[in-house]
Amino acid sequence: MDRAQMKQVVSAEEWKLRCDLAALYRLVAHYRMTDLIYTHISARVPGEGEVFLINPYGMVFSEIKASDLVKIDIDGNLVDEGFDSPYAVNKAGFVIHSAIHRARQDVACVVHTHTAAGVAVSAQTHGLLPISQHALKFHGCLSYHKYEGVALDLDEQQRLVADLGENRAMILRNHGLLVCGRTIPEAFDHIFYLERACDIQVKACAAGMDHIEFPDEAVRAHTAGQFAMKGPVKPYYELAWQAALREAGIAASDAFR
């Protein structure tokens, strides 16, 4: 079946999810959070249990359209095999994302990046430092997972989800960043803030640790409470999402569909 026919075949809910996920891929590209074809964003298909959409392995994020996204089950089997695609699914992407979607039913979207700043912070023994408002969003609710090599082994999944716990953000040591969202706009907000926090840290550390100001612990906890990452989905996630779409020229475009 021609992928151009997909909108007429899938449910309205799945088509909207595909459009939103394709838009997220393009936003990640717009804000320069990509690593050629080697990172992944996934979203759970509503009403279909442990079935999710992920990028086809071989396309850069800026070219991904709603109809290009690959639909797979939790075991990595293609669900939409009736649609022709020259691309497969990256096994490392499946290993990481399927583990989280299986373990965390509250998670609708998972974003994983390999930016220079994110990887740099992941390689620092102290991890993310509480030195910016961006970083304090994650204070007390950021997980870490020790590097085990390219994520191809299924037995790593158990350790990955154990390290993530109930948090919505994690630093993969010597590897990159990972965030989870209950909605696509929430996931975008988390990865944007975490990436910005890492970029700020790299630049601040370049001046030497002796020149860095650390807020008091009470202020750190207060600021984290103001962000309340574990609280309800914030209305400003959607506002920031729509603003980012407008800035990237995606909101008024049908090209990504």
N, C-alpha and C positions, 0 to 999 in steps of 0.2 A: 504494500500500500504506500502511496506517495505521502510523505510527511506533511505536505502542504494541506492534506485533507484532515489532519489531526484535530483541528478545532471542531469539526463536525462530528467527530467520533467520540472524543473524551467528554466527561461531564463538565458542566460549567465551572464547578469548584476546582477541578483539576486544571482546566485551562487558565483560570485566574492565577492559580499557584504557579503554573509554568511561566506565565507572563511576569509575575513578581520575582520569581527565582532568576529568570533571564535578566531582568532589570538589575538584580543584585549582582550578578556576575559582571555586568557592564559598569556598575558603580565601583566595584572592587578594582576593575581595570582603570576607571577614570581617576581614582584616588591612588593609583600606582601601588597597589598591594598584591600584584601578581608575580608569578615566577614561571614565565612561559606557560607550559601546559601542565605543570606539576603540582598544583594544589587543587582543592576541591571545596565545593559548597553543595550541601544536600538539603532537601526539604521533604518532610513526611507527607504523603498523599492523604488528604482527609477522607475518612470513611473507609479506608482500605487496610487498616491495621499496620503491619510492619512492612510497608511498601513505600519506597521513597524515590525521588528524582535526583539525579546527579549528572555532572557534566560528562559529555563524551570525551574520551581520552584522545587528544590530538588537536583539539580546537583551543585557540586562545580565548580568554574570557570576553574580549571586546567584540567577538563575532558570534557569540552564542545567542541563539534565538529560542523562543519557547518550544518550538517543535523539534529542536535539536536535543533537548534534555532526554536522558535515558532513564527509563522506569525499571527499577529492579526490586526484587524482594530482599528480605533480610539475609538470605543465603547467597545473594549475588546473581540470581537467575533473572534473565530478562523477562519482563512482564508484557511489554508492548512489542513482541517479536514480529507483529504484522507490519511494522514500520521499518523500512529499509534505512540503514545507516552504515557508512563505511568505517565507523569508529566503534571501539569497544569501551569497556570501563577499566579504569586504572585500578589494579588490585589493591594497592596501598590505600587508595581512596575508599574502596569498599571495606577494607579491614577496619579502618578508623571510624568511618561514619556508621556502618552497620552496628558496631559495638555500642555506640552511644544511643542510636535509635532503638536498639533492642532493650537496653537497660533503663533508659530514661523516657518514659511515656509522656512526660511533660514537655519534651523537646520537639519542636516542629522544624527547626532549622539549625544546621551545624556549619560553621565557617572555619576553614583552616588555611593559614597563610604562612609564607616563608620569606617575609621581607628582611632586608638587611638589618633594620633596627630591631625587629622582633627576634631574629636569630641571635643577634649580638647580645641582647638582654637574656635570652635563654641560655647563653653560654657563660654568663656571669654568675659566680657562686652565690651572690646575695639576691639574685633574681630581681623582680621589679621593686624598685625603691619607692617609698612614700614621699616623693619630693615634688609632686605636682597634683593639681586638682584632678587631672585625668587619671593619675595612678591611684588616688585615694578612693575613686569609685570602686576599685577592686580590693581595697584594704580589708583583710579578714575573710575574703570570699574568693580567693584565687588559688587554684590547685597547681601542682607541678607533677610531671611524669618524666622519669628518668629515660634517657635515650637508650634504645635497644637495637638500633640499626633501622634500615628502611622497613616501614611497617607492612611486612608481607606475611608474618606468621600469625595465625589465628590465636595461638596461645597468649599473645600479648594483649588481646582484647580484654581479658579479665582484669589484668593489672591496670590497663588504661582507664576502665570505668571505675575501678576501685579508687584510683588516684583522683579522678574527677569528683567523685562523691556526689553531693547535692549542689555543687557550685555550677556556675554558668560560664566560667572562663578558666582556662588552663594554659600554662606555659609548658610546651614540650621541650625538654632540655636538649640543647644542641640541635634544635630542629625548627621550632617556630611557635606559632600561637594558634589557639583553638577557642572558639566561643560557641555557646548554645543560646538559642532564643525560642521563646514560646510563640513568637511570630517572626516573620522575615524582617520587619522594621526593627524589632528589638535586637535581633542578631546583628543587623547592620550597625546599630548604635554601639553595641558592645565591641565589635571588632574595630570600629573607627576610633573609639576611645582608647582601647588597649594598644592599638598601633601608634596612636599619637603619644600615649604615655611612654612607650618604648623609645620613640624618636626623641622626645624631650630628654629622657634619661641619658641616651647616648651623647647628645650634645652637651648636657650639663656635666657629665663625667669627663668629657674631653678637657674641661677647664681644671680638673683635679678635684678629688673628693674633699679636700680641705676647704673648698669654696662653696660647698653645697649646704643649704639650709634645710633642716629637717623639722617639720611641724611637731609639736608635742603629741604624745599618744592620745590625749583626750581630744585634740583637734582632729587627729586621724580618724578616730572612732566616730566622732560627731559627723564628719564629712561623709564617711561611708554610710552612716545612717540616713543622711539626707538623700543620698542616691538610692538606698534601699533596693539593691539589686534583687533580693529575694522576695520583695514585696510584689504587689500587683503590677501588671503591664502598664507602663507609664504612657499617658496620652502624648507626651512630647516625642516619643519614639516615632509615632506616625507623622507628626509635624516635621521632624528632622528628615525623615524618609522622603516625604513629598518635596521638601526643599532641595534635597540632594538630587532627586530625579530632575527637578527643574534646572538646577545648576549644570548637570551633566547633559542636558538636552534630551533626556529620555522620556520625560513625562508627556510631551506632545508628539512623540514619535511612535510609529507603528513598526519601525524597522526591526525591532527586537522580537516581534511576535512571529 
